Amino acid sequence: MKVKVVSSKLIKPCTPTPPYLNKYKLSFVDERVPPINVGVVLFYPTSSNIRKHRLEESLAKILPEFYILAGRYIKNDYVVDCGDHGVEFIEAEAVEVELVNLLEIKEAGLLNDLLPSKFYQADESSEDPLLSIQVTELKPRGGLVISVSVCHRIFDASSLGTFVAAWSNATNDNNHPIGIRPSFESPSLFPGTNPDQDSSPVRTTYDPNIVVKRFSFDKDAIAILRSKLSQGTKQSTRISRVRLVCTVVAKALIGVDRAKHGGESRSCLMSQAVNMRSRTIPPLQKHSCGNLILLSPTPCFISPAETTNNRQLVDILSDALDKTITDCAEMFSPGRWRSVMMGPVEDMYGKLMSGEVSYSIMFSDWSKFGFYEADFGWGKPVGARIGTMTLENSVILMDNKEGDGIDAWVQLSRDDMPLFEQDHGIKLYTT
């Protein structure tokens, strides 16, 4: 793919940020997330209605609400300088590339030229923009790709979804104004502690040996899985698409580890990222921005004979999630929030460091963040992909275009990926 940058500029808020908002202190969780970018890539077909200048105008229009994104991160102080420095806006052209071919690409790294910035070590310099956008026009047959990348230090994937929704609504002349007003309450609810050094337990340097691939579970696969796994589990409610997919993927990853260790079953730690916004009492605002996630880890050891039965994995994942949701409801009880947030994390890394568990598997669910609803005025996207992230044994789950399936983006070493692809469940249920 040949991508040529046509222009690059900084877009600033249309009105200045008030002096009392010039410093944004990171929250307790913000201080502890890895220094990477979180990104999404949206694909749009040819349309005579595309007016790229409107993207810049609407971006400047909404930035006063999202003023933090136009700031710069001061690493040593754990503070964002909200001085209206601007967000990066890149226009590019891709020649000899057809939209249909891009949509067929399953390996995320092959889309890197469509991304506006590197995903790792995102906050190393105080000059780095916190939000970067690249708009790439496909030539000669048409199509548009909009990529949005934001520093994970200040935004999680839900916050990214809020921004994309606000920006697309502001751009779309056909939309009635929809009130999306972000709030930035997390530092006041969960104050940071100014740790002496980077508190993220995850180290994120670029590793070319990690590959990220998409495995698609369509509506029919979901229906078959639900029918099979609803019998013989403890679940009294309908098993969600995400839980079904997590079960199949977890089983395959456990199989990969066993194959690498001569058939030996090793204990692992499975973790799920939980969005706390609607689960606290009282609930946080719907469009609260920041890192408002909890980890839901659970140890897992399944003997070789048991791996043929996915039902046990359904129960293991469900029990852990139910406990985390219960804990989340107590977040605002006196003196509870820090233990609710850090207890599972400390327990998880304690088990890994002591050797009680040998490896970890991480799931993050992006399926409810509305990326397929982002209509800038020329229709909804026909494809949505993640920006490259390389955290080994991690899985990001997104909606498919139809809204009835799940795309699982699996991150593994190049040596391990063929083993994963040969798993019976992966071959049976994915395309």
C-alpha positions in Angstrom: 0.0 0.0 0.0 1.4 3.4 -1.0 0.2 6.1 1.3 1.3 9.7 0.8 0.8 12.4 3.4 -0.7 15.5 1.7 -0.9 17.8 4.7 -0.4 17.8 8.5 -1.6 20.5 10.8 -2.7 21.1 14.4 -6.4 21.8 15.0 -7.1 24.0 18.0 -10.3 24.5 19.9 -12.5 27.2 18.4 -12.6 29.0 21.7 -9.8 29.2 24.3 -9.8 26.9 27.3 -10.6 28.9 30.5 -7.5 29.4 32.8 -9.1 27.4 35.6 -9.0 24.3 33.4 -5.4 24.7 32.2 -4.1 21.8 34.3 -5.7 18.4 34.3 -4.4 16.0 37.0 -4.4 12.4 36.1 -6.6 10.0 38.1 -5.4 7.0 40.1 -6.1 4.7 37.2 -4.7 7.0 34.6 -1.3 6.9 36.3 -1.2 3.1 36.0 -2.2 2.5 32.4 0.5 1.6 29.9 2.0 4.4 27.7 0.3 3.4 24.4 -2.2 4.8 22.0 -5.7 3.4 21.7 -7.0 3.7 18.1 -9.8 2.8 15.7 -9.9 2.7 11.9 -13.2 3.4 10.1 -13.8 2.6 6.5 -16.3 4.5 4.3 -17.3 3.8 0.6 -17.2 6.3 -2.2 -19.6 9.2 -1.8 -20.1 12.5 -3.5 -21.1 13.9 -0.1 -17.7 13.7 1.4 -16.4 17.2 2.4 -13.2 16.8 4.2 -13.0 20.5 5.3 -16.1 19.9 7.4 -14.1 17.4 9.4 -11.7 20.1 10.5 -14.4 22.6 11.2 -16.4 20.3 13.4 -13.3 19.1 15.1 -12.4 22.6 16.2 -16.0 23.1 17.2 -16.1 20.2 19.7 -12.6 20.5 21.1 -13.7 23.1 23.7 -15.7 20.2 25.3 -12.8 17.8 24.8 -10.2 20.4 25.8 -7.9 17.8 27.4 -7.3 16.2 24.0 -5.7 19.5 22.7 -3.2 19.5 25.6 0.2 18.0 26.2 1.1 15.4 28.8 3.8 16.5 31.4 5.2 13.1 32.3 7.1 13.9 35.5 4.1 15.7 37.0 1.3 13.4 35.8 -0.5 16.4 34.5 -2.0 17.5 31.2 -1.2 21.0 30.2 -4.5 22.1 28.6 -3.0 25.1 26.8 -4.8 24.5 23.5 -1.7 23.2 21.7 -3.9 21.4 19.2 -4.6 17.9 17.9 -2.8 16.4 15.0 -4.8 16.3 11.8 -3.3 14.5 8.8 -4.7 14.3 5.3 -3.3 11.5 3.1 -3.9 9.6 -0.1 -3.6 5.9 -0.8 -3.1 5.0 -4.5 -3.7 1.7 -6.1 -5.8 0.6 -3.2 -9.4 -0.6 -3.2 -11.7 -0.4 -0.2 -12.9 -4.0 -0.7 -9.3 -5.2 -0.5 -8.6 -3.3 2.7 -11.7 -4.7 4.3 -10.4 -8.2 3.6 -7.2 -7.7 5.5 -7.1 -9.7 8.7 -3.7 -8.6 10.0 -3.8 -5.3 11.8 -0.2 -4.5 11.1 -0.9 -4.3 7.4 -3.0 -1.2 8.0 -0.3 0.7 9.9 0.1 3.2 7.1 -3.5 4.3 7.7 -2.7 5.2 11.3 -1.6 8.7 12.3 0.9 7.8 15.0 2.8 5.0 16.6 0.9 3.1 19.3 3.7 2.5 21.8 5.6 4.9 24.1 2.9 7.4 23.4 3.7 9.9 26.1 7.5 10.0 26.1 7.7 13.6 24.9 5.8 16.7 26.1 5.5 17.6 22.4 3.5 14.6 21.5 -0.1 15.3 20.5 -2.6 13.4 22.7 -5.0 13.0 19.9 -4.0 12.2 16.3 -6.3 11.8 13.3 -5.6 10.7 9.8 -8.0 11.0 6.9 -6.9 8.9 3.9 -8.6 9.2 0.5 -8.4 6.0 -1.6 -7.6 6.6 -5.2 -8.6 6.2 -8.0 -11.8 4.3 -7.2 -12.7 6.2 -4.1 -13.4 5.6 -0.4 -12.3 7.2 2.8 -10.5 5.9 5.8 -10.7 7.8 9.1 -8.2 6.7 11.8 -8.4 8.2 15.3 -5.6 7.5 17.9 -5.6 8.8 21.5 -3.2 8.5 24.3 -4.3 5.7 26.7 -2.9 7.7 29.6 -6.0 9.9 29.5 -8.6 7.9 27.5 -9.9 4.4 27.4 -11.8 2.8 24.5 -15.2 3.9 25.8 -13.9 7.5 26.0 -12.6 7.1 22.4 -16.1 6.0 21.4 -17.6 9.1 23.0 -15.3 11.4 21.1 -15.9 9.7 17.8 -19.7 9.9 18.3 -19.5 13.6 19.2 -17.3 14.4 16.3 -19.4 12.5 13.7 -22.6 14.1 15.0 -21.0 17.6 14.8 -19.9 16.9 11.2 -23.2 15.5 9.9 -25.5 18.2 8.7 -28.3 15.7 8.4 -28.2 14.9 12.2 -30.4 16.7 14.7 -28.0 17.9 17.4 -27.4 15.0 19.9 -26.2 16.1 23.3 -22.9 14.4 23.9 -21.3 16.3 26.7 -18.2 14.6 28.1 -17.3 14.8 31.7 -13.9 14.5 33.3 -14.7 13.6 36.8 -12.4 10.7 37.5 -9.5 12.7 39.0 -11.8 14.2 41.6 -13.4 10.8 42.3 -10.2 8.8 42.3 -7.3 11.2 43.0 -3.9 10.4 41.7 -0.9 9.7 44.0 2.0 11.1 41.9 4.0 7.8 42.1 7.8 8.1 42.0 8.0 6.1 38.8 5.7 4.9 36.0 3.2 2.7 37.9 2.0 0.7 34.8 2.9 -3.0 35.3 2.8 -3.4 31.5 5.9 -2.5 29.5 5.2 -1.5 25.9 8.1 -1.4 23.6 7.6 -2.2 20.0 8.0 -5.9 19.3 7.9 -6.9 15.6 7.5 -10.5 16.6 3.9 -9.9 17.8 1.2 -10.2 15.3 -2.4 -9.0 15.6 -5.1 -10.9 13.6 -8.9 -10.7 13.2 -11.0 -13.8 13.7 -14.7 -13.2 12.9 -17.6 -15.0 14.6 -20.7 -14.4 12.6 -24.4 -14.7 13.6 -24.6 -18.4 12.8 -21.5 -19.3 14.7 -22.8 -17.4 17.7 -26.2 -19.2 17.5 -24.5 -22.6 17.4 -22.2 -21.8 20.3 -25.1 -20.4 22.4 -27.1 -23.6 21.8 -24.2 -25.8 22.8 -23.0 -23.9 25.8 -26.3 -23.0 27.3 -26.8 -26.6 28.4 -24.8 -27.9 31.4 -23.5 -24.5 32.7 -24.5 -22.6 35.9 -25.8 -19.7 33.8 -29.4 -18.8 34.3 -29.5 -16.0 31.8 -28.7 -15.9 28.1 -25.0 -16.2 27.5 -23.7 -13.0 25.7 -21.9 -13.0 22.4 -18.8 -11.7 24.1 -18.8 -14.4 26.7 -19.2 -17.1 24.0 -16.3 -15.8 22.0 -14.1 -15.3 25.0 -14.7 -19.0 25.9 -13.6 -20.3 22.4 -10.6 -18.0 22.2 -9.5 -18.8 25.8 -9.7 -22.5 25.1 -7.6 -22.0 21.9 -5.0 -19.9 23.8 -4.7 -22.5 26.6 -4.2 -25.1 23.8 -1.4 -23.0 22.3 0.4 -22.9 25.7 0.0 -26.6 26.2 1.4 -27.4 22.7 4.5 -25.2 23.5 5.1 -27.1 26.7 5.0 -30.7 25.5 1.3 -31.3 26.4 1.7 -29.9 30.0 -1.2 -28.0 31.4 -0.1 -24.9 33.1 -2.1 -22.6 35.4 -3.1 -19.3 33.7 -4.7 -16.1 34.8 -7.6 -14.9 32.7 -8.5 -11.2 33.0 -11.4 -9.2 31.7 -11.5 -5.4 31.5 -14.8 -4.1 33.0 -16.3 -0.8 32.2 -17.4 0.7 35.5 -19.5 3.6 34.2 -23.0 2.1 34.6 -22.0 -0.3 37.5 -21.2 2.0 40.4 -23.9 3.2 42.8 -24.7 5.9 41.9 -23.7 5.3 38.3 -21.1 7.5 36.7 -22.2 9.8 33.8 -22.6 7.9 30.5 -20.0 10.0 28.8 -17.5 10.1 31.6 -14.0 10.2 30.0 -10.8 8.9 31.3 -9.8 5.4 32.3 -12.8 4.0 34.1 -12.1 0.3 33.9 -11.5 -2.5 36.4 -9.7 -5.7 35.9 -11.6 -8.9 36.6 -8.9 -11.6 36.9 -9.3 -15.3 37.8 -6.9 -18.2 38.0 -7.6 -21.1 35.7 -6.2 -24.6 35.5 -7.9 -27.1 33.2 -6.5 -30.6 32.6 -6.1 -31.8 29.1 -9.3 -33.9 29.3 -11.4 -30.9 30.4 -10.4 -28.6 27.6 -12.9 -30.3 25.2 -15.7 -28.9 27.4 -16.1 -25.1 27.0 -18.9 -25.0 29.6 -16.4 -24.9 32.4 -14.7 -21.9 30.9 -18.0 -20.1 30.6 -18.6 -20.6 34.3 -15.1 -19.5 35.3 -15.3 -16.3 33.2 -18.9 -15.5 34.4 -18.2 -16.1 38.1 -15.2 -13.7 38.0 -17.1 -11.0 36.1 -20.1 -11.3 38.5 -17.8 -10.7 41.5 -16.2 -7.7 39.9 -19.6 -6.2 39.1 -20.6 -6.7 42.7 -17.4 -5.0 43.9 -17.9 -2.2 41.5 -21.3 -1.4 43.0 -19.5 -0.8 46.3 -16.9 1.5 44.8 -18.2 4.6 46.5 -18.6 3.0 49.9 -16.4 4.8 52.5 -12.7 3.8 52.0 -13.5 1.2 49.4 -12.5 2.5 45.9 -8.8 2.0 46.2 -9.1 -1.6 47.3 -11.7 -2.4 44.7 -9.4 -1.0 42.0 -6.1 -2.2 43.1 -6.9 -5.4 45.0 -7.4 -7.5 41.8 -4.4 -6.0 40.1 -2.0 -6.6 43.0 -3.3 -10.1 43.3 -2.9 -10.8 39.6 0.7 -9.6 39.4 1.5 -11.3 42.7 0.4 -14.6 41.3 2.4 -14.0 38.1 5.6 -12.9 39.9 5.5 -15.8 42.4 4.9 -18.4 39.7 1.5 -19.5 41.1 0.3 -18.9 37.6 2.5 -19.2 34.6 1.0 -16.9 32.0 -2.0 -14.5 31.5 -4.7 -13.9 29.0 -6.4 -10.5 28.7 -9.8 -9.7 27.2 -11.1 -6.2 26.4 -14.7 -5.7 25.1 -15.2 -2.8 22.6 -18.4 -4.1 21.2 -20.7 -1.5 22.9 -18.7 1.6 22.0 -20.7 2.5 18.9 -17.9 2.7 16.3 -20.2 1.4 13.5 -22.7 4.3 14.3 -20.2 7.0 13.3 -22.0 8.8 10.4 -20.1 11.9 9.4 -22.8 12.7 6.8 -22.0 10.1 4.1 -23.3 7.0 5.8 -22.1 4.7 8.5 -18.8 2.8 8.2 -18.6 -0.4 6.3 -15.7 -1.6 8.4 -14.1 -0.8 11.8 -10.7 -2.1 12.9 -8.5 -1.6 15.9 -5.3 0.4 15.7 -2.3 -1.9 16.2 -1.5 -2.9 19.8 1.0 -5.6 20.7 0.3 -6.9 24.1 0.9 -10.6 23.8 -2.0 -12.9 24.8 -4.4 -10.0 24.6 -7.7 -10.0 22.8 -9.9 -7.1 21.8 -13.5 -7.8 20.9 -15.5 -5.6 18.5 -18.9 -5.7 16.9 -19.2 -6.8 13.3 -20.9 -4.5 10.8 -24.2 -6.3 11.1 -24.2 -6.0 14.9 -24.9 -9.7 15.4 -21.4 -11.1 15.5 -18.0 -10.4 17.1 -14.6 -9.8 15.6 -11.8 -11.0 17.9 -8.5 -9.3 17.4 -5.9 -11.7 18.9 -2.4 -10.7 19.7 0.2 -13.4 19.7 3.8 -14.1 18.7 4.4 -15.0 15.1 5.4 -18.5 16.2 2.3 -19.0 18.3 -0.3 -17.7 15.8 -0.2 -20.8 13.5 -0.9 -23.0 16.5 -3.9 -20.8 17.4 -5.2 -20.9 13.9 -5.2 -24.7 13.9 -7.3 -25.0 17.0 -10.5 -27.0 16.2 -12.9 -24.3 17.7 -11.2 -21.5 15.8 -11.4 -23.4 12.5 -15.0 -24.4 13.2 -16.5 -21.1 14.3 -14.5 -18.3 12.7 -13.8 -16.9 9.2 
